[in-house]
Amino acid sequence: MKQNSERIISYSIHDVPNLPDSQIPINALKKALYSWESINPNLTFVEAENPEIVFRWQVYASETHTGLATCNSALFGVLNSCILDISVGNEDCNGNYVQNDENMVANIIMHEVGHALGLRHTMEKNNLMYSNEFPEENFDTLGLQIPQKFDELYIGQKELLDQDRQIRNNIESFDEEISKLQIQYDEYFEQYLFYEGKSLSDEELEKTKRIFDKLSSISDEINTSIDERNMLVYQSNELLEQLGCQPNFVIVE
């Protein structure tokens, strides 16, 4: 398609299958088509019968891809009809269904629409059309502006990540508090050692008792803080275990 040529592309949508949130595919489609139109003013998508593009929803992603464009070509390689299969979810490591969020579905749609517009794959990893499956060495944009990908997650991942982020912040706070308490403990312990093994007056005995009581108090605070910190670490590890079970989540140590 030439950069300045007007092009109206008709499309139709298959019914959304039974999903935890059936509105996500519809919202994602609107977002994806708008993303193409907003930066390509000569490109317009119109819902119609007997369309050029048919969107079909796949409840589960396949083992090899999350979207698939099956297109027929007319003369001179111009695409005249495409069926775009768009996956909307997958299984986690426990066999539970996890639905793609709106951004993930939008990214899949935008990529497959790119194929319907005649684009191939590129080796540029940040590009919407990236794939290691037969990429073009010299990627031809066909005069099109390529939309940016959205940040994507599975449903529920953001909440888990937010929880883990808050827990890790709390762990850091406990680390700082424990360090401060340890410094105080060391200072009082040094004072206590000054009197250890000496013959002490009543006043000095009273002073060492106060120092000892302070040491015991600080020690209790340190142990309590360590216990609470360890509980947070346990919670964080449980969250990471859940996240690690998600299809697209990789834990980096």
Secondary structure, DSSP 8 states (H G I E B T S, - for coil): --TT--EEEEEEE----S-SSTHHHHHHHHHHHHHHHHH-TTEEEEE-SS-SEEEEEESS--SS-SEEEEEEE-GGG-EEEEEEEEE-EEE-TTS-EEEB-HHHHHHHHHHHHHHHTT--EES-TTSTTB-SSSEESS---TT----------BTTHHHHHHHHHHHHHHHHHHHHHHHHHHHHHHHHHHHHHHHTTS---HHHHHHHHHHHHHHHHHHHHHHHHHHHHHHHHHHHHHHHHHHHTSTT-----
